Amino acid sequence: MSNQPFGRGGGRGRGRGRGRGQGGGTQWNSSPVFSRLGTASSQGAGSNGGFNSPAGSVPFGGASMVGQNSGPVQVSIKGSHGKPEPSLLKFLDTKVGRPVNMSNINYRGEIMYANVPSMEIAQELLKLSGIRFYGEKLTFQIKTHPVKFGTSAAGHGGCSDSASVRDRLIALLQTRADPQSNALDLSALTQDNIIRDMGVESLQDSKVFEAILVLAAQLYPDVATVNLANNGLSSLRPVANLGVHFPKLRNLSLMNNNIRDLRELNCLSASGSKVPLSNLCELILQGNPASEAECQRADGGASYVEKVQQRFPTINMLDMNPVTPRAQPGQPAGNSSVQEAPQTLPFPTAQSFSEDQSINELAVAFLAGFFKLYDENRGGLADIYDQGALFSLMVDTTGPTSEFARTNPGSQKRVDFTTYIRISRNLARVKSHQKRIHALVVGKAAVVQTIAQLPPTFHPVQDAQRFSFDAWRIDVNGALQGVAAVTVHGEFTEQQSRNVISFDRSFMLVPAPPGSAAAAMGSPCVVTNDQLTIRRYNGFHSWLPAETQTVGSGPSPALNLTPEQQEMARALQEQTGMNAEWTLKCLESYSWNFHQAMSEFPQVRGTLPPEAFQ
């Protein structure tokens, strides 16, 4: 992590020469939050006031750790600033060959101070000076004159002044903030050594969250992502001021807590807060009793989405599943009902584009053969991928924005993208350089193996209007053979879940060498690069030629239907009560699978507008 926190300066220079623990009137000591946390209890000698050290441990800032042969010894470590503290401790345990058992960990500027149990361990660490951790060289020193961080209150133990509390919480935040992605990880705080050393066993009634949020807002004011998972929270009152401290917050995880009532969310929303999370785009409640109960309802979770969006109309992701937002971040929910005037293009809409007839024939032949193999025999794809082929998959988690998707039951259906997200290379979300590299699949064997692990599919290639493609040639300097680019937009149905999913797929193709397996099976080319993007169903009407498009948001009842389709529409309309237009929308979204439409209608009924039944 960078030495400079994003937003305002903080953390690095504020600890040096400021007279901590000496009664100096710094801006930190005047903070009422830290003063309340640092004030010892007046319940009598031995009672726990503020955050106390565990019984039997040396109090924070207590007796000096002089460089004797027995007893705790203070050491300093330079070069570990901003690195994950748990990883550092494990790293040192491995290098020393036994547990180092560091305690009373504190930071001053870029230097970490900690106590080790004996001079012997301290000397072992001293021998490690110069070793590299996360690319940085570590320097160890034994402090014969230990640095003190605050003063113990007589008879009370633990931290007794606000500077001491601040030092510890700065140390905590330095290991949990990621300035590059504006993220703050406050998950499982009670398992953190710093919090445990402060004597905090439960966060439910503790002021620790208030102190952390105040300090984090000062050091990292541009935080956009906060993770509060696994904290045992049954009430959200301890974090009710999230909107005050982080007005730019867009992503919030409350996963695996103990929230039993969705009304707990009120203190973060406009219904219960003067400063609500008005920019929230993603919320994770999975693993809480309230969300688990809602998802088990007969409506398949439709009312759950409704209840959450009543409080946070801007979210487009709930429990890692896309939902259609009711409003844009920073705008009132009512604005979402205002529809923009349709745009008029200066030329007629065309379904596909090809540079010329020959490239069009190549693209049609390749796509027909590719999707047949992809649906029926993925192992056979090995014949049409180049030996050094590349493959990547991206999950687009933003909600569909077309007017068709806003009113289509299939587009509003809850879709589980877990299988795809595991290998997703969405560069807007995957920030780690190593993860980006790992998510790029290289080599024919690896590509085919990865594709084989994806859910079985069916592409309705017999219905040409559901697909659009562009194909053109690319001139590559020095290339001995031509290169073609083909980008196709369309849909597929997962065979097991029956989810209809929209996709974009871009191929880089070269001619199949004579005598190759691809040429033997009739493929005109082989794939050198394959990029697949999937998203919730967004329909296909946007690319239909102008003369075949219908006025309005969806398919017209005047479509030419076969006798079998007319009978299915009549039966579905009678059994669901939907009008003719919405009956056709429903059947079309399920590729005219009547049984699937009927079985899933109860799940999507709650998402349909009143006009669907008029």
C-alpha positions as CSV (number, residue, x, y, z in Angstrom):
1,M,0.0,0.0,0.0
2,S,1.2,3.5,-0.8
3,N,2.8,5.5,2.0
4,Q,0.4,8.4,1.1
5,P,-3.2,7.7,2.0
6,F,-5.6,8.7,-0.7
7,G,-7.4,12.0,-0.2
8,R,-5.9,14.0,2.7
9,G,-2.5,13.4,4.1
10,G,-2.5,11.4,7.3
11,G,-0.9,8.5,9.1
12,R,2.6,9.1,7.9
13,G,3.9,12.3,9.4
14,R,1.4,12.9,12.2
15,G,3.1,10.6,14.7
16,R,6.6,12.0,14.8
17,G,7.7,14.3,17.6
18,R,4.1,15.2,18.6
19,G,4.5,14.4,22.3
20,R,2.1,11.4,22.4
21,G,1.2,10.3,25.9
22,Q,2.6,13.5,27.4
23,G,-0.5,15.5,27.7
24,G,0.3,17.5,24.6
25,G,-2.7,19.3,23.0
26,T,-2.7,17.7,19.6
27,Q,-5.8,17.7,17.4
28,W,-6.1,14.0,18.1
29,N,-6.3,14.3,21.8
30,S,-9.1,16.7,21.5
31,S,-11.3,14.2,19.7
32,P,-14.3,13.3,21.8
33,V,-14.6,9.8,20.2
34,F,-11.1,8.8,21.2
35,S,-11.4,10.5,24.6
36,R,-14.4,8.4,25.4
37,L,-12.7,5.2,24.2
38,G,-9.5,6.0,26.2
39,T,-11.1,7.0,29.4
40,A,-10.7,4.4,32.1
41,S,-13.8,3.1,33.9
42,S,-14.6,4.5,37.3
43,Q,-16.1,1.3,38.6
44,G,-13.2,0.7,40.9
45,A,-9.7,-0.8,40.9
46,G,-9.3,-3.7,38.5
47,S,-12.5,-3.0,36.5
48,N,-12.2,-2.8,32.8
49,G,-12.5,0.7,31.4
50,G,-12.1,1.5,27.7
51,F,-10.1,-1.2,25.8
52,N,-8.0,-3.3,28.2
53,S,-5.3,-5.8,27.5
54,P,-6.2,-9.4,28.1
55,A,-5.6,-10.7,31.5
56,G,-2.0,-11.6,32.2
57,S,-0.6,-9.6,29.2
58,V,1.6,-6.5,29.5
59,P,-0.6,-3.4,29.3
60,F,-0.3,-1.3,26.1
61,G,2.4,1.4,26.8
62,G,3.3,-0.2,30.2
63,A,6.6,-1.0,31.7
64,S,9.7,-0.5,29.6
65,M,11.1,-3.5,27.7
66,V,14.8,-3.1,28.3
67,G,17.3,-5.2,26.4
68,Q,17.8,-7.9,29.0
69,N,18.4,-11.6,28.5
70,S,14.9,-12.4,29.9
71,G,11.5,-10.9,29.6
72,P,9.9,-9.1,26.6
73,V,12.1,-7.1,24.3
74,Q,10.9,-4.4,22.0
75,V,12.1,-4.5,18.3
76,S,11.5,-2.1,15.4
77,I,10.9,-3.2,11.8
78,K,11.3,-0.8,8.9
79,G,10.0,-1.7,5.4
80,S,6.8,-3.4,6.5
81,H,4.7,-0.2,6.3
82,G,1.4,-0.9,4.5
83,K,2.0,-4.6,4.1
84,P,-0.5,-7.2,5.5
85,E,0.3,-7.6,9.1
86,P,-0.9,-11.3,9.4
87,S,1.2,-12.2,6.4
88,L,4.3,-10.5,7.9
89,L,3.9,-12.4,11.2
90,K,3.6,-15.8,9.4
91,F,6.6,-14.8,7.2
92,L,8.8,-14.1,10.3
93,D,7.6,-17.3,12.1
94,T,8.8,-19.3,9.0
95,K,12.1,-17.5,8.7
96,V,12.9,-17.8,12.4
97,G,11.8,-21.4,12.5
98,R,9.4,-21.0,15.5
99,P,6.6,-18.7,16.6
100,V,7.9,-15.2,17.1
101,N,4.7,-14.3,19.2
102,M,4.8,-10.6,18.7
103,S,2.6,-8.5,20.9
104,N,1.9,-4.8,21.6
105,I,2.2,-3.9,17.9
106,N,2.3,-0.2,17.2
107,Y,3.3,2.1,14.4
108,R,5.0,5.4,14.2
109,G,5.3,6.8,10.7
110,E,6.8,4.0,8.6
111,I,8.2,2.0,11.5
112,M,6.5,-0.9,13.2
113,Y,7.3,-1.5,16.9
114,A,6.5,-4.8,18.7
115,N,7.5,-6.9,21.7
116,V,8.9,-10.4,21.4
117,P,9.1,-12.8,24.4
118,S,12.9,-12.9,24.8
119,M,16.2,-11.4,23.7
120,E,17.0,-14.7,21.9
121,I,14.1,-14.2,19.5
122,A,15.0,-10.5,19.1
123,Q,18.5,-11.5,18.1
124,E,17.2,-14.0,15.6
125,L,15.1,-11.3,14.0
126,L,18.2,-9.0,13.9
127,K,19.9,-11.6,11.7
128,L,17.1,-11.3,9.2
129,S,17.9,-7.6,8.4
130,G,18.0,-7.2,4.6
131,I,15.5,-9.9,3.8
132,R,12.8,-8.9,1.4
133,F,9.1,-9.1,2.1
134,Y,6.6,-8.1,-0.6
135,G,9.6,-6.7,-2.5
136,E,10.7,-4.4,0.3
137,K,13.9,-4.8,2.3
138,L,13.2,-5.3,6.1
139,T,15.5,-3.7,8.7
140,F,15.3,-4.9,12.3
141,Q,16.6,-3.1,15.5
142,I,16.6,-4.1,19.1
143,K,15.3,-1.1,21.2
144,T,17.5,-0.9,24.3
145,H,15.4,2.2,25.1
146,P,11.9,1.2,24.2
147,V,9.6,3.6,22.5
148,K,6.5,4.2,24.6
149,F,3.0,4.7,23.2
150,G,0.8,6.2,25.9
151,T,0.7,5.6,29.6
152,S,-1.2,3.0,31.6
153,A,-3.9,4.2,34.0
154,A,-3.1,3.1,37.5
155,G,-5.3,0.3,38.7
156,H,-7.1,-0.1,35.4
157,G,-4.6,-1.5,32.7
158,G,-5.2,-1.3,29.0
159,C,-5.2,2.0,27.0
160,S,-6.0,5.1,29.0
161,D,-5.6,8.0,26.6
162,S,-6.9,8.8,23.2
163,A,-3.5,8.9,21.6
164,S,-2.9,5.3,22.5
165,V,-6.3,4.3,21.0
166,R,-5.5,6.3,17.9
167,D,-2.1,4.6,17.5
168,R,-3.7,1.2,17.6
169,L,-6.5,2.0,15.2
170,I,-4.1,3.6,12.7
171,A,-2.1,0.4,12.8
172,L,-5.4,-1.5,12.1
173,L,-6.3,0.7,9.2
174,Q,-2.9,0.6,7.6
175,T,-3.3,-3.2,7.2
176,R,-6.9,-3.0,6.0
177,A,-7.1,0.0,3.7
178,D,-6.4,-0.2,-0.1
179,P,-6.0,3.4,-1.3
180,Q,-5.6,2.3,-5.0
181,S,-9.1,0.8,-5.1
182,N,-10.6,3.1,-2.4
183,A,-11.5,0.0,-0.4
184,L,-11.7,-0.6,3.4
185,D,-11.8,-4.1,4.7
186,L,-13.3,-4.2,8.2
187,S,-14.4,-7.8,8.2
188,A,-13.9,-10.2,11.1
189,L,-12.5,-7.4,13.4
190,T,-12.8,-9.5,16.6
191,Q,-10.3,-11.9,15.0
192,D,-7.7,-9.2,14.5
193,N,-4.8,-9.2,16.9
194,I,-4.9,-5.4,17.3
195,I,-8.6,-5.5,18.3
196,R,-8.1,-8.5,20.6
197,D,-5.1,-6.8,22.3
198,M,-7.5,-3.9,23.0
199,G,-9.7,-6.3,25.0
200,V,-12.7,-6.0,22.6
201,E,-14.7,-9.2,22.5
202,S,-17.9,-8.0,20.9
203,L,-18.5,-5.2,18.5
204,Q,-22.3,-5.1,18.9
205,D,-22.4,-2.6,21.8
206,S,-18.8,-1.3,21.4
207,K,-17.8,2.3,20.4
208,V,-14.9,0.7,18.4
209,F,-16.8,1.1,15.1
210,E,-17.5,4.8,15.7
211,A,-13.8,5.4,16.5
212,I,-12.6,3.4,13.4
213,L,-15.0,5.2,11.1
214,V,-14.0,8.6,12.4
215,L,-10.3,7.9,11.9
216,A,-10.8,6.2,8.6
217,A,-12.8,9.1,7.2
218,Q,-9.9,11.4,8.1
219,L,-7.2,9.2,6.6
220,Y,-9.2,7.8,3.6
221,P,-12.1,10.2,2.8
222,D,-12.6,8.8,-0.7
223,V,-13.5,5.2,0.4
224,A,-16.0,3.7,-2.1
225,T,-16.0,0.1,-0.8
226,V,-16.5,-1.1,2.8
227,N,-16.5,-4.8,3.9
228,L,-18.2,-5.4,7.2
229,A,-18.6,-9.2,6.8
230,N,-18.3,-11.7,9.7
231,N,-18.6,-9.2,12.6
232,G,-21.5,-10.8,14.4
233,L,-23.7,-7.7,13.9
234,S,-27.3,-8.1,14.8
235,S,-27.9,-4.3,14.7
236,L,-26.5,-1.8,12.3
237,R,-26.6,1.1,14.8
238,P,-22.9,0.8,15.4
239,V,-22.3,1.7,11.7
240,A,-25.3,4.0,11.2
241,N,-23.0,6.9,10.3
242,L,-21.4,5.3,7.3
243,G,-23.1,7.8,5.0
244,V,-21.7,10.7,7.1
245,H,-18.1,9.4,7.0
246,F,-18.1,8.0,3.5
247,P,-20.4,10.0,1.2
248,K,-18.9,8.3,-1.9
249,L,-19.7,4.8,-0.7
250,R,-20.9,2.6,-3.6
251,N,-20.2,-1.0,-2.4
252,L,-21.1,-2.4,1.0
253,S,-20.8,-6.0,2.3
254,L,-22.7,-7.1,5.4
255,M,-22.2,-10.8,4.6
256,N,-22.4,-13.4,7.3
257,N,-23.6,-11.3,10.2
258,N,-26.6,-11.8,12.4
259,I,-29.1,-9.4,10.9
260,R,-32.6,-10.9,11.4
261,D,-34.8,-8.0,10.2
262,L,-34.4,-6.0,7.0
263,R,-35.7,-3.0,9.0
264,E,-32.1,-2.8,10.4
265,L,-31.2,-1.3,7.0
266,N,-33.3,1.8,7.8
267,C,-30.6,3.5,9.7
268,L,-28.5,3.5,6.5
269,S,-31.3,4.6,4.2
270,A,-33.4,7.7,3.7
271,S,-36.1,6.3,5.9
272,G,-34.0,6.5,9.0
273,S,-30.9,8.6,8.3
274,K,-30.3,12.2,7.5
275,V,-27.3,11.2,5.5
276,P,-28.3,8.0,3.7
277,L,-26.1,5.9,1.4
278,S,-27.5,7.7,-1.7
279,N,-24.7,6.4,-4.0
280,L,-24.9,2.7,-3.1
281,C,-24.7,0.4,-6.1
282,E,-23.8,-3.0,-4.6
283,L,-25.1,-4.5,-1.3
284,I,-24.3,-8.0,0.0
285,L,-26.6,-9.3,2.7
286,Q,-26.0,-13.0,2.0
287,G,-25.4,-15.1,5.1
288,N,-27.8,-13.2,7.3
289,P,-30.9,-14.8,8.8
290,A,-33.1,-12.0,7.2
291,S,-31.8,-12.5,3.7
292,E,-31.9,-16.3,3.9
293,A,-35.6,-16.2,5.1
294,E,-36.6,-13.7,2.3
295,C,-35.0,-15.9,-0.4
296,Q,-36.9,-18.9,0.8
297,R,-40.3,-17.3,0.1
298,A,-42.6,-18.6,-2.6
299,D,-41.9,-15.6,-4.8
300,G,-38.3,-16.7,-5.2
301,G,-36.9,-13.6,-3.6
302,A,-38.8,-11.0,-5.6
303,S,-40.2,-9.4,-2.5
304,Y,-36.7,-9.4,-1.0
305,V,-35.4,-7.3,-3.9
306,E,-38.4,-5.1,-3.6
307,K,-37.8,-4.4,0.1
308,V,-34.1,-3.7,-0.3
309,Q,-34.7,-1.4,-3.3
310,Q,-37.3,0.6,-1.3
311,R,-34.4,1.6,0.9
312,F,-31.7,1.7,-1.6
313,P,-33.2,2.5,-5.1
314,T,-29.8,2.9,-6.7
315,I,-28.4,-0.6,-6.2
316,N,-27.7,-2.7,-9.3
317,M,-26.2,-5.6,-7.5
318,L,-27.7,-7.5,-4.6
319,D,-26.0,-10.5,-3.1
320,M,-23.7,-10.6,-6.2
321,N,-26.7,-10.8,-8.5
322,P,-27.7,-8.0,-10.9
323,V,-30.9,-6.1,-10.3
324,T,-32.4,-3.2,-12.2
325,P,-31.9,0.1,-10.3
326,R,-34.8,2.4,-9.7
327,A,-32.7,5.5,-9.7
328,Q,-29.2,6.6,-10.6
329,P,-26.7,7.3,-7.8
330,G,-27.2,10.8,-6.4
331,Q,-30.7,11.2,-7.9
332,P,-34.1,10.8,-6.2
333,A,-35.9,7.5,-7.0
334,G,-38.6,9.4,-8.7
335,N,-36.3,10.5,-11.5
336,S,-36.1,6.9,-12.7
337,S,-39.6,7.1,-14.1
338,V,-38.7,9.8,-16.5
339,Q,-38.0,8.2,-19.8
340,E,-35.6,9.8,-22.3
341,A,-36.8,10.5,-25.7
342,P,-35.8,7.7,-28.2
343,Q,-32.8,8.5,-30.2
344,T,-33.0,8.6,-34.0
345,L,-30.0,7.3,-35.9
346,P,-29.0,9.0,-39.2
347,F,-29.2,5.7,-41.1
348,P,-31.3,2.6,-40.9
349,T,-30.5,-0.1,-38.4
350,A,-28.8,-3.1,-39.8
351,Q,-28.6,-6.4,-38.0
352,S,-25.1,-7.3,-39.0
353,F,-22.1,-5.9,-40.8
354,S,-19.6,-7.7,-43.1
355,E,-16.7,-6.1,-45.0
356,D,-17.6,-8.0,-48.1
357,Q,-19.4,-11.1,-49.2
358,S,-16.5,-13.5,-48.8
359,I,-15.8,-12.5,-45.2
360,N,-19.6,-12.8,-44.5
361,E,-19.6,-16.4,-45.8
362,L,-16.6,-17.2,-43.7
363,A,-18.2,-15.7,-40.5
364,V,-21.5,-17.5,-41.1
365,A,-19.8,-20.9,-41.7
366,F,-17.5,-20.5,-38.7
367,L,-20.2,-19.4,-36.2
368,A,-22.6,-22.2,-37.2
369,G,-19.9,-24.8,-36.7
370,F,-18.5,-23.3,-33.6
371,F,-21.8,-23.1,-31.7
372,K,-22.7,-26.6,-32.7
373,L,-19.5,-27.9,-31.2
374,Y,-19.9,-25.6,-28.1
375,D,-23.4,-26.9,-27.4
376,E,-22.9,-30.6,-28.3
377,N,-19.2,-31.6,-28.1
378,R,-16.9,-29.1,-26.4
379,G,-14.0,-31.6,-26.5
380,G,-14.2,-31.2,-30.3
381,L,-13.3,-27.5,-30.0
382,A,-9.7,-28.6,-29.6
383,D,-9.6,-29.0,-33.4
384,I,-10.4,-25.4,-34.1
385,Y,-8.3,-23.6,-31.5
386,D,-4.7,-22.6,-32.3
387,Q,-2.0,-24.2,-30.2
388,G,-1.3,-20.9,-28.5
389,A,-4.9,-19.6,-28.4
390,L,-6.0,-17.2,-25.7
391,F,-9.4,-17.2,-23.9
392,S,-10.9,-14.9,-21.4
393,L,-14.4,-14.5,-19.9
394,M,-16.0,-11.4,-18.4
395,V,-19.2,-11.2,-16.3
396,D,-20.9,-7.9,-16.8
397,T,-22.8,-7.5,-13.6
398,T,-24.5,-4.2,-14.5
399,G,-28.2,-4.5,-14.8
400,P,-29.8,-4.4,-18.3
401,T,-30.8,-0.9,-19.3
402,S,-32.9,-1.4,-22.4
403,E,-36.6,-0.7,-22.2
404,F,-37.2,-4.3,-23.2
405,A,-35.2,-5.6,-20.2
406,R,-37.0,-3.3,-17.8
407,T,-40.3,-5.0,-18.5
408,N,-39.3,-8.5,-19.5
409,P,-39.7,-11.3,-16.9
410,G,-36.6,-13.2,-18.1
411,S,-34.5,-10.1,-17.7
412,Q,-35.7,-9.5,-14.2
413,K,-35.1,-13.1,-13.1
414,R,-32.5,-13.7,-10.5
415,V,-29.5,-15.4,-12.1
416,D,-26.6,-17.2,-10.4
417,F,-23.3,-16.3,-12.1
418,T,-21.1,-17.9,-9.5
419,T,-19.6,-20.5,-11.9
420,Y,-18.6,-17.7,-14.3
421,I,-17.4,-15.2,-11.8
422,R,-14.8,-17.6,-10.5
423,I,-12.8,-17.1,-13.7
424,S,-14.1,-13.7,-14.7
425,R,-11.5,-11.2,-16.0
426,N,-13.7,-8.1,-15.6
427,L,-10.9,-5.5,-15.5
428,A,-13.3,-3.0,-13.9
429,R,-13.5,-5.3,-10.9
430,V,-10.3,-7.4,-10.9
431,K,-7.6,-5.0,-9.8
432,S,-4.9,-7.4,-8.8
433,H,-2.3,-7.7,-11.6
434,Q,-1.6,-11.4,-10.6
435,K,-5.4,-12.2,-10.8
436,R,-5.6,-10.6,-14.2
437,I,-2.8,-12.7,-15.5
438,H,-4.2,-15.9,-13.9
439,A,-7.6,-15.2,-15.4
440,L,-6.2,-15.2,-19.0
441,V,-6.3,-18.8,-20.2
442,V,-3.3,-19.6,-22.5
443,G,-2.9,-22.6,-24.8
444,K,-5.3,-24.9,-26.6
445,A,-5.5,-27.5,-23.9
446,A,-6.2,-25.0,-21.1
447,V,-8.8,-23.2,-23.2
448,V,-10.8,-26.3,-24.0
449,Q,-10.5,-27.5,-20.4
450,T,-11.8,-24.2,-19.0
451,I,-14.7,-24.0,-21.5
452,A,-15.7,-27.6,-20.6
453,Q,-16.2,-26.6,-17.0
454,L,-18.8,-23.9,-17.9
455,P,-22.5,-24.8,-17.7
456,P,-23.9,-26.7,-20.8
457,T,-25.7,-24.4,-23.2
458,F,-28.0,-24.2,-26.2
459,H,-27.6,-21.4,-28.8
460,P,-30.8,-20.9,-30.9
461,V,-28.8,-20.5,-34.1
462,Q,-31.8,-21.6,-36.2
463,D,-33.5,-18.2,-35.3
464,A,-31.2,-15.8,-37.1
465,Q,-32.8,-12.6,-35.7
466,R,-31.5,-13.5,-32.2
467,F,-27.9,-13.0,-33.4
468,S,-26.0,-10.1,-34.7
469,F,-22.4,-10.2,-35.9
470,D,-19.7,-8.0,-37.4
471,A,-16.9,-9.4,-39.5
472,W,-13.9,-7.7,-41.1
473,R,-10.3,-8.3,-42.1
474,I,-7.3,-7.0,-40.2
475,D,-3.9,-6.3,-41.8
476,V,-1.1,-7.4,-39.5
477,N,2.4,-6.2,-40.4
478,G,4.6,-9.2,-41.2
479,A,1.8,-11.7,-41.1
480,L,2.1,-14.5,-43.7
481,Q,-1.7,-15.1,-43.5
482,G,-4.8,-13.1,-43.3
483,V,-6.5,-12.3,-40.0
484,A,-10.3,-11.9,-39.6
485,A,-12.1,-10.4,-36.6
486,V,-15.6,-11.6,-35.9
487,T,-17.8,-10.2,-33.0
488,V,-21.1,-11.8,-32.4
489,H,-24.0,-10.7,-30.1
490,G,-26.7,-13.1,-29.1
491,E,-28.2,-15.4,-26.4
492,F,-27.9,-18.9,-25.1
493,T,-29.9,-21.0,-22.6
494,E,-28.3,-22.9,-19.8
495,Q,-29.5,-26.5,-20.2
496,Q,-29.9,-27.2,-16.4
497,S,-31.1,-23.8,-15.0
498,R,-32.9,-22.8,-18.2
499,N,-31.6,-19.3,-17.7
500,V,-31.5,-17.2,-20.9
501,I,-28.3,-15.2,-20.9
502,S,-27.1,-12.5,-23.4
503,F,-23.5,-12.6,-24.6
504,D,-20.9,-10.9,-26.7
505,R,-18.1,-13.0,-28.2
506,S,-15.1,-11.7,-30.1
507,F,-12.9,-14.0,-32.2
508,M,-9.6,-13.5,-33.9
509,L,-9.4,-16.0,-36.8
510,V,-6.7,-17.2,-39.2
511,P,-7.2,-19.6,-42.1
512,A,-7.1,-23.3,-41.2
513,P,-3.8,-24.8,-42.4
514,P,-4.3,-27.5,-45.2
515,G,-4.4,-31.0,-43.7
516,S,-5.1,-29.7,-40.2
517,A,-7.8,-31.1,-38.0
518,A,-9.9,-27.9,-38.5
519,A,-9.7,-28.2,-42.2
520,A,-10.6,-31.9,-42.1
521,M,-13.8,-31.1,-40.2
522,G,-14.7,-28.3,-42.6
523,S,-13.8,-25.3,-40.5
524,P,-12.5,-22.4,-42.7
525,C,-10.3,-21.1,-39.9
526,V,-8.9,-21.6,-36.4
527,V,-9.2,-19.4,-33.3
528,T,-6.3,-17.5,-32.0
529,N,-8.2,-15.3,-29.5
530,D,-11.6,-15.8,-27.9
531,Q,-13.2,-13.2,-25.6
532,L,-16.6,-14.0,-24.0
533,T,-18.8,-11.5,-22.2
534,I,-22.0,-12.6,-20.5
535,R,-24.8,-10.6,-18.9
536,R,-28.4,-10.8,-17.8
537,Y,-30.8,-11.2,-20.7
538,N,-31.2,-7.9,-22.7
539,G,-33.2,-9.1,-25.7
540,F,-32.4,-8.8,-29.4
541,H,-34.7,-6.0,-30.6
542,S,-32.1,-3.3,-30.5
543,W,-30.4,-4.7,-33.7
544,L,-33.4,-5.6,-35.7
545,P,-33.7,-3.7,-39.0
546,A,-35.8,-0.6,-38.8
547,E,-38.6,-2.0,-41.0
548,T,-39.1,-5.0,-38.6
549,Q,-38.9,-3.1,-35.3
550,T,-42.1,-2.6,-33.4
551,V,-43.3,0.6,-31.8
552,G,-43.0,0.4,-28.0
553,S,-40.8,-1.5,-25.6
554,G,-41.3,-5.1,-26.7
555,P,-42.5,-7.5,-29.3
556,S,-45.9,-6.8,-30.9
557,P,-48.8,-9.2,-30.6
558,A,-49.0,-8.9,-34.4
559,L,-46.0,-11.1,-34.9
560,N,-46.6,-14.0,-37.3
561,L,-47.2,-17.0,-35.0
562,T,-47.4,-20.7,-35.9
563,P,-50.6,-22.5,-34.9
564,E,-48.6,-24.2,-32.1
565,Q,-47.4,-20.8,-30.8
566,Q,-50.9,-19.4,-30.9
567,E,-52.2,-22.3,-28.8
568,M,-49.4,-21.8,-26.3
569,A,-50.1,-18.1,-26.0
570,R,-53.8,-18.7,-25.5
571,A,-53.2,-21.3,-22.8
572,L,-50.6,-19.2,-21.0
573,Q,-52.8,-16.1,-21.1
574,E,-55.7,-18.0,-19.6
575,Q,-53.7,-19.5,-16.8
576,T,-51.7,-16.4,-15.8
577,G,-54.2,-13.6,-16.5
578,M,-51.6,-11.6,-18.4
579,N,-52.7,-9.6,-21.5
580,A,-51.7,-10.6,-25.0
581,E,-48.6,-8.4,-25.2
582,W,-47.1,-9.6,-21.9
583,T,-48.1,-13.2,-22.7
584,L,-45.9,-13.0,-25.9
585,K,-43.1,-11.3,-24.0
586,C,-43.1,-14.1,-21.4
587,L,-43.1,-16.9,-24.0
588,E,-40.4,-15.2,-26.1
589,S,-38.1,-14.7,-23.1
590,Y,-38.2,-18.5,-22.5
591,S,-37.7,-19.3,-26.2
592,W,-41.3,-20.5,-26.5
593,N,-40.8,-23.2,-23.9
594,F,-44.3,-23.3,-22.4
595,H,-43.5,-25.6,-19.5
596,Q,-40.6,-23.4,-18.4
597,A,-42.7,-20.3,-18.7
598,M,-45.4,-21.7,-16.5
599,S,-43.0,-23.2,-13.9
600,E,-41.1,-19.9,-13.4
601,F,-44.1,-17.5,-13.7
602,P,-44.7,-17.5,-9.9
603,Q,-41.1,-16.4,-9.3
604,V,-41.3,-13.4,-11.7
605,R,-45.0,-12.4,-11.1
606,G,-44.0,-10.0,-8.3
607,T,-41.7,-8.1,-10.7
608,L,-44.3,-7.4,-13.3
609,P,-46.1,-4.0,-13.6
610,P,-49.9,-3.7,-13.2
611,E,-50.3,-3.0,-16.9
612,A,-49.2,-6.6,-17.6
613,F,-52.6,-7.8,-16.3
614,Q,-54.8,-5.0,-17.8
